[in-house]
């Protein structure tokens, strides 16, 4: 069984800035939203309701 390393002797991982985290998160979110939109459009086309959704 291995033991946990002593936290006093290992180097701490540097924190990423909030801006860096946000810049990494945004492309993933945009890709997910595009995928959801494409799926929703495909369902609407299959149901034949594309024109009805734009003419509220």
C-alpha positions in Angstrom: 0.0 0.0 0.0 1.4 3.4 -1.0 1.3 6.3 1.4 0.2 9.8 0.5 3.0 12.3 -0.1 3.8 14.8 2.6 2.1 18.0 1.5 4.9 20.1 3.2 7.5 18.7 0.9 5.8 18.5 -2.5 5.4 21.6 -4.7 2.0 23.0 -4.9 0.4 23.3 -8.4 0.1 26.9 -9.4 -3.5 28.3 -9.5 -4.9 29.3 -12.9 -6.3 32.7 -13.2 -10.1 33.2 -13.5 -9.5 34.6 -17.0 -7.6 31.5 -18.1 -10.3 29.2 -16.7 -13.0 31.2 -18.5 -11.0 31.2 -21.8 -10.7 27.4 -21.7 -14.4 26.9 -20.7 -16.0 29.1 -23.4 -15.0 27.1 -26.5 -16.3 23.9 -24.9 -19.6 25.7 -24.0 -19.9 27.0 -27.6 -19.3 23.6 -29.1 -21.9 22.0 -26.7 -24.5 24.7 -27.6 -23.9 24.3 -31.4 -24.4 20.5 -31.0 -27.6 21.0 -29.1 -28.9 23.5 -31.7 -28.1 21.1 -34.6 -29.9 18.3 -32.8 -32.9 20.5 -32.1 -33.0 21.7 -35.8 -32.9 18.0 -36.9 -35.8 17.1 -34.7 -37.8 20.1 -36.0 -37.1 19.2 -39.6 -38.2 15.7 -38.9 -41.4 16.9 -37.3 -42.0 19.4 -40.1 -42.3 22.3 -37.8 -39.5 24.6 -38.9 -41.7 27.2 -40.5 -44.2 27.1 -37.6 -41.4 27.8 -35.0 -40.4 31.0 -36.8 -43.9 32.3 -37.4 -45.0 32.6 -33.8 
